[in-house]
């Protein structure tokens, strides 16, 4: 009987050898982002979370790394693959969900609609500055009475000569109070339209939502539009239905498929390290059966989620991914990540609720991630409709 090859012993941090499934360029980008997060974000993120801030100047640093609108082609955007964008989201959210939100709101919710539905003039005017991080965007769809049902939005757009006049309120808007422009979705007599609204436009106001205990390292805002007058050039000409904002949400949800795994990995690795050094009853707690089971369940769940994310990403790169596939990834990976965070918190005991460790911060953040870009209940109904052909939304 031969002894096992020690070189094939699984790495607790990459048990299935996921790295071997990635191309060299994918690994290089992933490692670059991981190192930047370690150097720039991790020393301060606990303080930022506690203070309820995320420095706006990070957007310029992210732009210099080529991470804003990275999956778009042209206009200063690098045209990265869906897998590369996903790996980037994973590493950013291993730092904090607020950081990944800044990037995904910029690229998938603010830049994507201009790139996809804007005029050539709009693309040239806005996208280069947004790719560099010098112009920060936000996405105004959700309203106080229209969260999961955007079709019932009350924000209105009416014509006044050649201009448009916007009135309404948007809420839970990431980047809202620090944005330079907002993509506002509003209803006129015939259609749902998107508008590019510079945040300095008279009648536009943003205020941060206070007293939140999740996604604290993120500026989450309420936007109000009071007779905001815009020229005709502000409207996105390429779409006039809910298909516009919903397609943007699919892009953002894809980033969460990967990003949630970053939060889960951070929690798992914190628990793994803690179990090796924390001693009770004369031995490390990692030597006890109950702790080992928690660690095993976390490791299995994360590796399963990675394989799902990679498969969806490669389908997306091949043009084969349906929004339902993205819903599957968002639905399962986020709920899994939340379970991992809770298990990791229990391994750390009382220390798990302090900002000296990343676990409670990720756990609180994931309570928002499981709700935004489509609640788990909404993704359940999307998947149910894909299976049965029957809509259960009404």
Sine and cosine of phi, psi and omega as CSV:
sin_phi,cos_phi,sin_psi,cos_psi,sin_omega,cos_omega
0.00,0.00,0.83,-0.56,-0.04,-1.00
-0.99,0.10,0.51,-0.86,0.05,-1.00
-0.98,0.21,0.50,-0.87,0.00,-1.00
-0.91,0.42,0.56,-0.83,0.04,-1.00
-0.94,0.33,0.91,-0.42,-0.06,-1.00
-0.89,0.45,-0.40,0.92,-0.01,-1.00
-0.94,0.33,-0.28,0.96,0.00,-1.00
-0.99,-0.13,0.09,1.00,0.02,-1.00
-0.89,0.45,0.76,-0.65,-0.05,-1.00
-0.88,0.48,0.61,-0.79,0.10,-0.99
-1.00,0.09,0.84,-0.54,-0.01,-1.00
-0.83,0.56,-0.40,0.91,-0.01,-1.00
-1.00,-0.09,-0.12,0.99,0.11,-0.99
-0.47,-0.88,0.93,0.37,-0.22,-0.98
-0.88,0.48,-0.62,0.78,-0.07,-1.00
-0.99,-0.11,0.11,0.99,-0.04,-1.00
0.92,0.38,0.70,0.72,-0.04,-1.00
-0.85,0.53,-0.56,0.83,0.00,-1.00
-0.82,0.57,-0.54,0.84,-0.04,-1.00
-0.94,0.33,-0.24,0.97,0.02,-1.00
-1.00,0.07,-0.14,0.99,-0.07,-1.00
-0.98,-0.18,0.50,-0.87,0.10,-0.99
-0.96,0.27,0.39,-0.92,0.03,-1.00
-0.82,0.57,-0.64,0.77,0.02,-1.00
-0.91,0.42,-0.59,0.80,0.04,-1.00
-0.89,0.45,-0.71,0.70,-0.02,-1.00
-0.91,0.41,-0.63,0.78,-0.01,-1.00
-0.89,0.45,-0.72,0.70,0.03,-1.00
-0.89,0.45,-0.73,0.69,0.00,-1.00
-0.84,0.54,-0.72,0.69,-0.03,-1.00
-0.92,0.39,-0.57,0.82,0.03,-1.00
-0.90,0.44,-0.72,0.69,0.01,-1.00
-0.92,0.40,-0.66,0.75,0.00,-1.00
-0.87,0.50,-0.67,0.74,-0.01,-1.00
-0.93,0.38,-0.64,0.77,0.03,-1.00
-0.89,0.46,-0.67,0.74,0.03,-1.00
-0.89,0.47,-0.68,0.73,0.00,-1.00
-0.89,0.46,-0.65,0.76,-0.07,-1.00
-0.99,0.16,-0.65,0.76,-0.19,-0.98
-0.98,-0.18,-0.53,0.85,-0.14,-0.99
-0.98,-0.20,-0.75,0.67,-0.17,-0.99
-0.88,0.48,-0.58,0.82,0.01,-1.00
-0.90,0.43,-0.38,0.92,-0.14,-0.99
-0.87,-0.49,-0.20,0.98,-0.21,-0.98
-0.90,0.43,-0.56,0.83,0.04,-1.00
-0.89,0.46,-0.66,0.75,0.04,-1.00
-0.92,0.39,-0.68,0.73,0.01,-1.00
-0.88,0.48,-0.66,0.75,0.02,-1.00
-0.88,0.47,-0.71,0.71,-0.03,-1.00
-0.91,0.42,-0.61,0.79,-0.02,-1.00
-0.99,0.14,-0.26,0.96,-0.02,-1.00
0.97,0.26,0.66,0.75,-0.03,-1.00
-0.70,-0.71,0.34,-0.94,0.25,-0.97
-0.59,-0.81,0.91,-0.42,-0.11,-0.99
-0.85,0.53,0.77,-0.63,-0.01,-1.00
-0.89,0.46,-0.51,0.86,-0.06,-1.00
-0.90,0.43,-0.24,0.97,0.09,-1.00
-0.87,0.50,-0.46,0.89,-0.03,-1.00
-0.89,0.46,-0.59,0.81,0.02,-1.00
-0.94,0.35,-0.63,0.78,0.06,-1.00
-0.90,0.43,-0.67,0.74,0.05,-1.00
-0.90,0.44,-0.63,0.78,0.05,-1.00
-0.90,0.44,-0.63,0.78,-0.01,-1.00
-0.92,0.39,-0.41,0.91,0.07,-1.00
-0.99,0.11,-0.11,0.99,-0.01,-1.00
0.98,0.22,0.49,0.87,-0.11,-0.99
-0.98,-0.20,-0.09,1.00,-0.03,-1.00
-0.99,-0.14,0.88,-0.48,-0.11,-0.99
0.90,0.43,0.50,0.87,-0.15,-0.99
-0.91,0.42,-0.41,0.91,-0.04,-1.00
-1.00,-0.01,0.07,1.00,0.03,-1.00
-0.99,-0.14,0.39,-0.92,-0.03,-1.00
-0.97,-0.25,0.72,-0.70,0.14,-0.99
0.99,0.17,0.08,-1.00,0.06,-1.00
0.86,0.51,0.56,0.83,-0.01,-1.00
1.00,0.03,0.03,1.00,0.00,-1.00
-0.99,-0.12,0.65,-0.76,-0.16,-0.99
-0.98,0.21,-0.24,0.97,0.01,-1.00
0.94,0.35,0.67,0.74,0.03,-1.00
-0.93,0.36,0.30,-0.95,0.04,-1.00
-0.97,0.25,0.26,-0.97,0.06,-1.00
-0.89,0.45,-0.61,0.79,0.02,-1.00
-0.90,0.43,-0.68,0.73,0.02,-1.00
-0.90,0.44,-0.66,0.76,0.07,-1.00
-0.88,0.47,-0.66,0.75,0.01,-1.00
-0.89,0.46,-0.71,0.71,0.02,-1.00
-0.88,0.47,-0.60,0.80,0.06,-1.00
-0.89,0.45,-0.71,0.71,0.03,-1.00
-0.88,0.48,-0.62,0.78,0.03,-1.00
-0.86,0.51,-0.75,0.66,-0.05,-1.00
-0.94,0.35,-0.61,0.80,0.03,-1.00
-0.91,0.42,-0.66,0.75,-0.03,-1.00
-0.98,0.22,-0.35,0.94,0.18,-0.98
-0.88,0.47,-0.47,0.88,0.16,-0.99
-0.97,0.26,-0.85,0.52,0.05,-1.00
-0.15,-0.99,0.57,-0.82,0.03,-1.00
-0.87,0.49,-0.53,0.85,0.02,-1.00
-0.90,0.43,-0.60,0.80,0.03,-1.00
-0.92,0.39,-0.72,0.69,0.05,-1.00
-0.89,0.45,-0.57,0.82,0.03,-1.00
-0.89,0.45,-0.67,0.74,0.03,-1.00
-0.83,0.56,-0.68,0.73,-0.05,-1.00
-0.96,0.27,-0.69,0.73,-0.06,-1.00
-0.96,0.30,-0.57,0.83,0.09,-1.00
-0.90,0.44,-0.70,0.71,0.00,-1.00
-0.88,0.48,-0.79,0.61,-0.13,-0.99
-0.98,0.18,-0.71,0.70,-0.14,-0.99
-1.00,-0.02,-0.45,0.89,-0.08,-1.00
-0.95,-0.32,-0.46,0.89,0.00,-1.00
-0.97,-0.25,-0.73,0.68,-0.02,-1.00
-0.98,0.21,-0.66,0.75,-0.06,-1.00
-0.84,0.54,-0.72,0.69,0.00,-1.00
-0.90,0.43,-0.54,0.84,0.08,-1.00
-0.92,0.38,-0.69,0.72,0.00,-1.00
-0.90,0.43,-0.65,0.76,-0.11,-0.99
-1.00,0.09,-0.66,0.75,-0.17,-0.98
-0.88,-0.47,-0.07,1.00,-0.04,-1.00
-0.99,0.13,0.22,-0.97,0.11,-0.99
-0.98,0.20,0.24,-0.97,0.04,-1.00
-0.88,0.48,-0.60,0.80,0.03,-1.00
-0.90,0.43,-0.66,0.75,0.03,-1.00
-0.91,0.42,-0.66,0.75,0.01,-1.00
-0.88,0.48,-0.72,0.69,-0.02,-1.00
-0.92,0.39,-0.55,0.84,-0.04,-1.00
-0.96,0.29,-0.65,0.76,-0.21,-0.98
-0.96,-0.29,-0.63,0.78,-0.20,-0.98
-0.91,0.42,-0.66,0.75,0.01,-1.00
-0.85,0.52,-0.70,0.72,0.02,-1.00
-0.92,0.39,-0.53,0.85,0.04,-1.00
-0.96,0.29,-0.60,0.80,0.04,-1.00
-0.90,0.43,-0.55,0.83,0.00,-1.00
-0.99,0.16,-0.22,0.97,-0.04,-1.00
1.00,0.07,0.03,1.00,0.01,-1.00
-0.97,0.24,-0.40,0.92,0.07,-1.00
-0.87,-0.50,0.87,-0.50,-0.04,-1.00
-0.97,-0.25,0.68,-0.73,-0.06,-1.00
-0.90,-0.44,0.26,-0.97,0.15,-0.99
-0.65,-0.76,0.06,-1.00,-0.18,-0.98
-0.72,-0.69,0.92,-0.40,-0.07,-1.00
-0.97,-0.24,1.00,-0.08,0.07,-1.00
-0.84,-0.54,-0.81,0.59,-0.08,-1.00
-0.89,0.45,0.66,-0.75,0.03,-1.00
-0.82,-0.57,0.28,-0.96,-0.02,-1.00
-0.82,0.57,-0.56,0.83,-0.02,-1.00
-0.93,-0.38,0.22,0.97,-0.03,-1.00
-0.56,-0.83,0.99,0.16,0.05,-1.00
-1.00,-0.09,-0.98,0.21,-0.01,-1.00
-0.97,0.26,-0.18,0.98,-0.02,-1.00
-0.87,-0.49,0.96,0.27,-0.07,-1.00
-0.90,0.43,-0.34,0.94,0.02,-1.00
-0.90,0.43,-0.28,0.96,0.01,-1.00
-0.99,-0.13,0.32,0.95,0.00,-1.00
-0.83,0.55,0.53,-0.85,-0.01,-1.00
-0.94,-0.34,-0.13,0.99,0.05,-1.00
-0.91,0.41,0.77,-0.64,-0.13,-0.99
-0.91,-0.42,0.47,-0.88,0.13,-0.99
-0.77,-0.63,0.79,-0.62,0.04,-1.00
-0.75,-0.67,0.50,-0.87,0.02,-1.00
-0.99,0.17,0.62,-0.78,0.13,-0.99
-0.67,-0.75,1.00,-0.03,-0.17,-0.99
0.93,0.38,-0.78,-0.62,0.05,-1.00
-1.00,0.01,-0.11,0.99,-0.03,-1.00
-1.00,0.00,0.18,-0.98,0.15,-0.99
-0.87,-0.48,0.59,-0.81,0.06,-1.00
-0.88,-0.48,0.85,-0.53,-0.03,-1.00
-0.95,-0.32,0.67,-0.75,0.10,-1.00
-0.64,-0.77,0.68,-0.73,0.05,-1.00
0.41,-0.91,-0.06,-1.00,-0.02,-1.00
-0.71,-0.70,0.70,-0.71,0.10,-0.99
-0.86,-0.51,0.53,-0.85,-0.06,-1.00
-0.64,-0.77,0.29,-0.96,-0.08,-1.00
0.84,0.54,0.76,0.65,-0.08,-1.00
-0.98,-0.21,0.95,-0.33,0.03,-1.00
-0.92,0.38,0.63,-0.78,-0.03,-1.00
0.96,0.29,-0.01,1.00,-0.21,-0.98
-0.81,0.59,-0.75,0.66,-0.11,-0.99
-0.99,0.17,-0.20,0.98,0.00,-1.00
-0.92,-0.39,0.06,1.00,-0.06,-1.00
-0.98,0.21,0.47,-0.88,0.10,-0.99
-1.00,-0.09,-0.38,0.92,0.09,-1.00
-0.55,-0.84,0.40,-0.92,0.03,-1.00
-0.77,-0.64,0.68,-0.73,0.18,-0.98
-1.00,0.00,0.95,-0.31,-0.06,-1.00
-0.97,-0.26,0.77,-0.63,0.06,-1.00
-0.98,-0.20,0.78,-0.62,-0.10,-1.00
-0.61,-0.79,0.35,-0.94,-0.04,-1.00
-0.95,-0.32,0.74,-0.67,0.18,-0.98
-0.96,-0.29,-0.27,-0.96,-0.08,-1.00
-0.92,0.40,-0.36,0.93,-0.14,-0.99
-0.82,-0.57,-0.32,0.95,-0.21,-0.98
-0.44,-0.90,0.18,-0.98,0.19,-0.98
-0.96,-0.27,0.85,-0.52,-0.11,-0.99
-0.84,-0.54,0.45,-0.89,0.10,-0.99
-0.97,-0.22,0.62,-0.78,-0.03,-1.00
-0.78,-0.63,0.66,-0.75,0.15,-0.99
-1.00,0.03,0.92,-0.40,-0.10,-1.00
-0.88,-0.48,0.97,-0.24,0.15,-0.99
-0.85,0.53,0.71,-0.70,-0.13,-0.99
-0.95,0.30,-0.15,0.99,0.10,-0.99
-1.00,0.05,0.03,1.00,-0.01,-1.00
-0.91,0.42,0.73,-0.68,0.04,-1.00
-0.81,0.58,0.70,-0.72,-0.01,-1.00
1.00,-0.09,-0.20,0.98,0.04,-1.00
-1.00,-0.08,0.74,-0.67,0.02,-1.00
-0.61,-0.79,0.53,-0.85,0.04,-1.00
-0.70,-0.72,0.68,-0.73,0.09,-1.00
-0.71,-0.71,0.63,-0.78,0.00,-1.00
-0.94,0.34,0.60,-0.80,0.11,-0.99
-0.99,0.12,0.84,-0.55,-0.11,-0.99
-0.99,-0.14,0.16,-0.99,0.12,-0.99
0.91,0.41,0.36,0.93,0.07,-1.00
-1.00,0.07,0.58,-0.82,-0.05,-1.00
-0.93,-0.36,0.20,0.98,0.02,-1.00
-0.70,-0.71,0.50,-0.87,-0.06,-1.00
0.76,0.65,0.71,0.70,-0.04,-1.00
-0.94,0.34,-0.54,0.84,0.04,-1.00
-0.99,0.11,0.82,0.58,0.00,-1.00
-0.30,-0.95,0.64,-0.77,0.02,-1.00
-1.00,0.01,0.96,-0.28,-0.02,-1.00
-0.95,-0.32,0.81,-0.59,-0.27,-0.96
-0.73,-0.68,0.28,-0.96,0.23,-0.97
-0.95,-0.32,0.74,-0.67,0.02,-1.00
-0.95,-0.31,0.68,-0.73,0.11,-0.99
-0.84,-0.54,0.66,-0.75,0.02,-1.00
-0.84,-0.54,0.91,-0.41,-0.03,-1.00
-0.87,-0.49,0.98,-0.20,-0.03,-1.00
0.77,0.64,0.75,0.66,0.04,-1.00
-0.96,0.27,0.90,-0.44,-0.05,-1.00
-0.99,-0.10,0.79,-0.61,-0.02,-1.00
-0.78,-0.62,0.55,-0.83,0.09,-1.00
-0.96,0.30,0.28,-0.96,-0.03,-1.00
-0.87,0.49,-0.41,0.91,-0.01,-1.00
-0.94,0.33,-0.13,0.99,-0.03,-1.00
-0.99,0.14,-0.33,0.94,-0.07,-1.00
-0.99,0.16,0.63,-0.78,0.09,-1.00
-0.98,0.22,0.89,-0.45,-0.15,-0.99
-0.98,0.18,-0.21,0.98,-0.19,-0.98
-1.00,0.02,0.00,1.00,-0.02,-1.00
-0.42,-0.91,0.57,-0.82,0.01,-1.00
-0.60,-0.80,0.53,0.85,0.04,-1.00
-0.63,-0.78,0.09,-1.00,0.07,-1.00
-0.91,0.42,-0.21,0.98,0.06,-1.00
-0.84,0.55,-0.51,0.86,-0.01,-1.00
-0.89,0.46,-0.90,0.43,-0.01,-1.00
-0.89,0.45,-0.55,0.83,-0.01,-1.00
-0.92,0.39,-0.58,0.81,0.05,-1.00
-0.92,0.39,-0.55,0.84,0.07,-1.00
-0.91,0.41,-0.66,0.75,0.02,-1.00
-0.88,0.47,-0.60,0.80,0.05,-1.00
-0.88,0.48,-0.65,0.76,0.04,-1.00
-0.88,0.47,-0.70,0.72,-0.02,-1.00
-0.93,0.36,-0.63,0.78,0.00,-1.00
-0.89,0.46,-0.58,0.82,0.03,-1.00
-0.87,0.49,-0.65,0.76,0.04,-1.00
-0.89,0.47,-0.54,0.84,0.01,-1.00
-0.95,0.32,-0.53,0.85,0.07,-1.00
-0.77,0.63,-0.68,0.73,0.01,-1.00
-1.00,0.06,-0.69,0.73,-0.11,-0.99
-0.86,0.51,-0.65,0.76,0.00,-1.00
-0.86,0.51,-0.50,0.87,0.04,-1.00
-0.93,0.38,-0.52,0.85,0.06,-1.00
-0.90,0.43,-0.69,0.72,0.05,-1.00
-0.89,0.46,-0.68,0.73,0.01,-1.00
-0.89,0.45,-0.69,0.72,-0.01,-1.00
-0.88,0.47,-0.68,0.74,0.01,-1.00
-0.87,0.50,-0.67,0.74,0.02,-1.00
-0.92,0.40,-0.70,0.71,0.00,-1.00
-0.88,0.48,-0.72,0.69,-0.04,-1.00
-0.92,0.39,-0.57,0.82,0.08,-1.00
-0.90,0.44,-0.67,0.74,0.02,-1.00
-0.92,0.38,-0.63,0.77,0.00,-1.00
-0.89,0.46,-0.72,0.70,0.01,-1.00
-0.91,0.41,-0.68,0.73,-0.03,-1.00
-0.90,0.44,-0.65,0.76,-0.03,-1.00
-0.91,0.41,-0.40,0.91,-0.01,-1.00
-0.99,0.13,-0.35,0.94,-0.11,-0.99
-0.90,-0.44,-0.43,0.90,-0.03,-1.00
-0.98,0.20,0.84,-0.54,-0.03,-1.00
-0.95,-0.32,0.67,-0.74,0.13,-0.99
-0.62,-0.79,0.61,-0.79,-0.01,-1.00
0.82,0.57,0.56,0.83,0.12,-0.99
0.99,0.15,0.21,0.98,0.01,-1.00
-0.43,-0.90,0.39,-0.92,0.04,-1.00
-0.87,0.50,0.60,-0.80,-0.03,-1.00
-0.92,0.40,-0.32,0.95,0.09,-1.00
-0.92,0.38,-0.18,0.98,0.04,-1.00
-1.00,0.05,-0.12,0.99,-0.03,-1.00
-1.00,-0.03,0.56,-0.83,-0.10,-1.00
-0.88,0.48,-0.68,0.73,-0.06,-1.00
-0.90,0.44,-0.63,0.77,0.03,-1.00
-0.92,0.39,-0.67,0.74,0.01,-1.00
-0.87,0.49,-0.64,0.77,0.02,-1.00
-0.88,0.47,-0.67,0.74,0.03,-1.00
-0.87,0.49,-0.71,0.71,-0.01,-1.00
-0.90,0.43,-0.65,0.76,0.01,-1.00
-0.90,0.44,-0.71,0.70,0.00,-1.00
-0.88,0.47,-0.64,0.77,0.05,-1.00
-0.89,0.46,-0.74,0.67,-0.04,-1.00
-0.88,0.48,-0.71,0.71,-0.02,-1.00
-0.89,0.45,-0.70,0.72,-0.03,-1.00
-0.89,0.45,-0.68,0.73,-0.02,-1.00
-0.92,0.40,-0.68,0.73,0.00,-1.00
-0.92,0.39,-0.59,0.81,0.09,-1.00
-0.89,0.46,-0.68,0.73,0.02,-1.00
-0.91,0.42,-0.61,0.79,0.03,-1.00
-0.89,0.46,-0.68,0.73,0.00,-1.00
-0.91,0.42,-0.64,0.77,0.05,-1.00
-0.90,0.44,-0.72,0.70,-0.01,-1.00
-0.89,0.46,-0.68,0.73,0.00,-1.00
-0.90,0.44,-0.66,0.75,0.01,-1.00
-0.90,0.43,-0.71,0.70,0.03,-1.00
-0.90,0.44,-0.65,0.76,0.02,-1.00
-0.88,0.48,-0.68,0.73,0.01,-1.00
-0.94,0.34,-0.57,0.82,0.13,-0.99
-0.88,0.47,-0.67,0.74,0.00,-1.00
-0.89,0.45,-0.67,0.74,0.03,-1.00
-0.90,0.44,-0.46,0.89,0.01,-1.00
-1.00,-0.03,0.02,1.00,-0.02,-1.00
0.97,0.26,0.39,0.92,-0.08,-1.00
-0.95,-0.32,-0.05,1.00,-0.07,-1.00
-1.00,0.09,0.75,-0.66,0.09,-1.00
-0.99,-0.13,0.44,-0.90,0.10,-1.00
-0.79,0.61,-0.50,0.87,0.05,-1.00
-0.89,0.45,-0.57,0.82,0.07,-1.00
-0.90,0.43,-0.66,0.76,0.03,-1.00
-0.91,0.41,-0.64,0.77,0.06,-1.00
-0.88,0.48,-0.64,0.77,0.05,-1.00
-0.85,0.53,-0.73,0.68,-0.02,-1.00
-0.91,0.41,-0.69,0.72,0.00,-1.00
-0.91,0.41,-0.69,0.72,-0.02,-1.00
-0.85,0.53,-0.79,0.62,-0.15,-0.99
-1.00,0.10,-0.64,0.77,-0.08,-1.00
-0.94,0.34,-0.58,0.82,-0.01,-1.00
-0.95,0.31,-0.69,0.72,0.01,-1.00
-0.91,0.42,-0.58,0.82,0.08,-1.00
-0.89,0.45,-0.70,0.71,-0.03,-1.00
-0.88,0.47,-0.61,0.79,0.02,-1.00
-0.92,0.40,-0.63,0.78,0.06,-1.00
-0.91,0.42,-0.64,0.77,0.05,-1.00
-0.89,0.46,-0.70,0.71,-0.01,-1.00
-0.87,0.49,-0.66,0.75,-0.01,-1.00
-0.93,0.38,-0.63,0.78,0.05,-1.00
-0.91,0.41,-0.66,0.75,0.02,-1.00
-0.89,0.45,-0.64,0.77,0.03,-1.00
-0.86,0.52,-0.64,0.77,-0.02,-1.00
-0.94,0.35,-0.54,0.84,0.06,-1.00
-0.90,0.43,-0.64,0.77,-0.03,-1.00
-0.98,0.18,-0.13,0.99,0.01,-1.00
0.86,0.51,-0.66,-0.75,-0.03,-1.00
-0.89,0.45,-0.53,0.85,0.03,-1.00
-0.89,0.46,-0.34,0.94,-0.03,-1.00
-0.94,0.34,-0.22,0.98,-0.02,-1.00
-0.98,-0.19,0.13,0.99,0.01,-1.00
-0.97,-0.23,0.40,-0.92,0.04,-1.00
-0.99,0.16,0.09,1.00,0.17,-0.99
-0.94,0.35,-0.34,0.94,0.05,-1.00
-0.83,-0.55,0.40,-0.92,-0.10,-1.00
-0.99,0.14,-0.11,0.99,-0.29,-0.96
-0.92,0.38,-0.77,0.63,-0.07,-1.00
-0.92,0.40,-0.52,0.85,0.05,-1.00
-0.90,0.43,-0.74,0.67,0.04,-1.00
-0.91,0.42,-0.64,0.77,-0.03,-1.00
-0.89,0.46,-0.71,0.71,0.05,-1.00
-0.90,0.44,-0.67,0.74,0.01,-1.00
-0.87,0.49,-0.67,0.74,-0.06,-1.00
-0.92,0.40,-0.37,0.93,0.10,-0.99
-0.91,0.42,-0.46,0.89,0.12,-0.99
-0.99,0.13,-0.66,0.75,-0.06,-1.00
-0.88,0.47,-0.55,0.83,-0.01,-1.00
-0.95,0.31,-0.24,0.97,-0.01,-1.00
-0.98,-0.20,-0.66,0.75,-0.12,-0.99
-0.99,0.11,0.27,-0.96,-0.13,-0.99
0.83,0.55,0.60,0.80,-0.01,-1.00
0.98,-0.18,0.90,-0.44,0.05,-1.00
-0.91,0.43,0.26,-0.97,0.06,-1.00
-0.88,0.48,-0.53,0.85,0.03,-1.00
-0.91,0.41,-0.65,0.76,0.02,-1.00
-0.91,0.42,-0.68,0.73,0.02,-1.00
-0.92,0.38,-0.51,0.86,0.12,-0.99
-0.87,0.50,-0.70,0.72,-0.02,-1.00
-0.95,0.32,-0.56,0.83,0.09,-1.00
-0.88,0.48,-0.71,0.70,0.00,-1.00
-0.94,0.35,-0.61,0.79,0.04,-1.00
-0.88,0.47,-0.64,0.77,0.04,-1.00
-0.92,0.40,-0.60,0.80,0.03,-1.00
-0.90,0.44,-0.55,0.84,-0.02,-1.00
-0.98,0.19,-0.62,0.78,-0.15,-0.99
-0.96,-0.28,-0.32,0.95,-0.11,-0.99
0.98,0.20,0.11,0.99,-0.05,-1.00
-0.91,-0.42,0.75,-0.66,0.05,-1.00
-0.99,0.10,0.77,-0.64,0.05,-1.00
-0.92,-0.40,0.35,0.94,-0.04,-1.00
-0.96,0.27,-0.39,0.92,-0.01,-1.00
-0.75,-0.66,0.00,0.00,0.00,0.00
